[in-house]
């Protein structure tokens, strides 16, 4: 592995243990060093490698991912980057390396150190799984990659979220702080793809968590506190 790239921590609220081995082996085929931190209530029945940490937690998905972020900050001291994923995604072999390269290109392009970047995410149907709060609003909802330093500046997952939209809240914080959130086109980064249709968290929390997101943020078009994002062309 190319240690000059810097180590990336991959975090997720995770219960789909059947996919974990494949995710690890896919990332291992890449060139960039990584450490996985998965948190959830289903314990794997196989031994994990030294760069794969599982933390047992009975809480809902949003608190689980906050635990993963905090573990990364406090225990993986040589980490430079961090990215959140879902544990049922198909990733490319060079997922981490390509994110690092794309991040550095955008940093140079915009002359801005406060960046979150990510690939598009496609559902089983092939449809892009992106979201905006309103027409012309910030593009949200996909794996988000940034430096450990930036992630700590943005702050943790709001404990009032239960399962979803916590990542949208963090992305909107970056916009408000003067940063940029950039999701790459399919030509720039390979999309990640859902392995199976799993609407569980969305069905369970779409009402409470979306209501809370809307209480936190104003989406009036032209709101100069929120810089709009779009897919990179």
N, C-alpha and C positions, 0 to 999 in steps of 0.2 A: 504494500500500500504506500501511497505517496503522502508521507507525514507532513510535507511542506504545505499541503492544502489546509491543514488545521482540522482538528477532530470536530465532528458534528454529532450532536445528541438528537436522536429521534424519539419523540415522546408521543404517548397516546393513552387515552382511556381504553383499556383493552380487555375483551372477554372472548374473542374468537380465536381460541388457542390453536385450532386446526390450521390456521394460516401462518402461525409464527415462524415455523421452521423455514417455510418458503421465503418469507420476507427477509429473514436473516441471511439465507444462502444467496438470495438475489443481491443484497447489499454487499455481501462478502466478495462477490465477483467484480465489484467496482474497485476503483483505485483510491478512494478517499477513506481515511479512518473514521470509524463511527462507534457510537455506543447507544444501544436501545434501552429506553426506560418505559416499560408498560405497567400500568396500574389498573387493577380491577379485582373482582371478587371470584374469578375462576382461576385456580392455580394450575399451571401446566404439570403434566405427569411425566415430564422428561427433564433431563438436566440441561441447564442453560449455560452457554459459554460465558467467559469472564467479562465480555463486553455487552452482555445482555442482562439487565436488571429487571426483575419482577417484584412489584410491591403489592401485597394483598390489601385490598380496601373494599369495604362494603358500601361506600357512599355512591352517589350518582356520578355520571360521567364528568361533569364540569369540575367538581372537587377532585376527582381522580387525576385529571390532567394537570391541575394546579399542584398536586403532590409531585407529579413527575417533573414539572418545571423546577420546583424548589429542590428536588433531589439533584437535578442536573447542576444547578447553581452551587450547591453546597458540597457535592461529593465528586463531581467529575471536573477536577481542577484544570485539566489540560484541554478542555473543550473551548472551541472558538465560536461555533455556530450551533443553532438549535432549530428544529423544524417539527411541527406537529403533524401527525397523519392520523388516519383511521387504520385499525389493524385488519381491515378486509380489502386493502387496496393492492392492485397489481402495480408494481414499481418497475422502472427500467434498471438494468444493471448499474448504470452510471448515474443513478438518481441523485446521489449526494454531490458528486463531482460537477454535474451539470448545473445544479442549483448554485454552487459556489461560483462557478464561472459566470453564470447569468447575473448573480448578485453583483459581482465585481464590475461587470460591464455596465449595469444600471447605475452603480455608484459613480463611475467615471462619467457617464452620459449626463447625469443630473447634478453632478458635483454636490451630492447630498449623502451624508453618512447615515441618516435615519431612514432606512429602507426595510420594507418587507416585500419579499418576492415569492412567487410560487408558480407551479404549473396549473393548467386547467385540469379539471376532474370530470370524467365522463361516467355516466351511469351505464347500467347493463344494456339499456336501449341504444346507447351511443350518443345520447343527448348530453350536452355540457351541463354539469351540475354547478352552476354559478348562481349568484343572487345579487340583486341590488335592491335597496329599500324603496327606490322610486326611479322613474325614468331619468336617465342621465346621472344617477347617483353612483356612489362608490361601488365598485365590483368587490364582492365579498365571497366567502364560503369556498375555500380550497386549502390545501396544505400551505402553511405560511412559514417561510424561511427567513431568518435574520441572524445577526450576531448575538451571542450571549449578552454582551454589553447593551445592545439595543433592547433586547427582550426585557432586561431588568429595568431599563428606563421606562418602558411602556407600562410596566406594572403587571401584577398577577391577574389571574382569572377572578372576576367579581364573584364572591361566594353566594350571591343571590341567584345566579344562574344555576339551573339544575342539570341540563344535559346538552343544550345546543345554543347557538348564537353568541356564546362567550368569545369565540374567535372573531366574530364580526365586531363585537365591542372593542376588542384590542386593535383591530385594523382601523376602526374609526378614531381611536385615540391617537394612532400614528398620524392620520390626516390632520387632526387638530393640533398636533405638536409640530406641524410643518414638514412632516416626512412624506414619503410616497409609498403606496401599496401597488405593486405592479404584478399582474398575472400575465405570464408569457403566452404568446400564440403557440399553436401546435407545431409550427415550423421552428420555433426557438427552443422549446423544451418538449420532450415527449409527455403527453398527458398521462396522469394516473387514472386508473379505471377501477370501478367497483367490481369485486369478484361475484357478488350476489346482491340481489335487491333486498335491502334491509331497512324498511322505514320505521323501525321500532322507536328510536329516540325521537325522530321527528313527530311521529303520531303521538307519543307520550307527552312531549314537552312543547309542541309548536305554539300552543296557546299561551301558556304561562311565560315561557322564555321570550317569545316574540313581543308579548305585551310589555315585558320588562325592558327589552331593548328599545322599544318605542318610547318608553317613559324616560330613558336615559338620553336620547338623542333627538334633535329636531331635524326633520328631513325636508324642510321647505326648500324648494328649488331656488338656487341663488344664495343660499346660506353660505356666507363667506368664511364661516368657521370650519366648514368641511370641504376639503378639496376633492373634486370628483376624480375618479379613476376610470380607466378603460383598458381593454385588452391591448397589449402592445402590438402595433402593426408591423 
